[in-house]
Amino acid sequence: MTDYNVCKRNPLTGFALRMHVRNAERFGPEVHQLFKDLEHATEFPKQTSLDDFEVES
């Protein structure tokens, strides 16, 4: 059972991310990469934007 529990804040920009996902195995590899990219965006928010992470329904 894989859980993602992320609580990060960038002190320079004030950007913060809280994410808690249980049983992450049920998601595909694309969603796992999305979780990792969001966590990376917290540390380097100027290189990424949340528009890059829009999910089409």
Secondary structure, 3 states (H helix, E strand, C coil): CCCEEEEEECCCCCCEEEEEECCHHHCCHHHHHHHHHHHHHHHCCCCCCHHHHCCCC
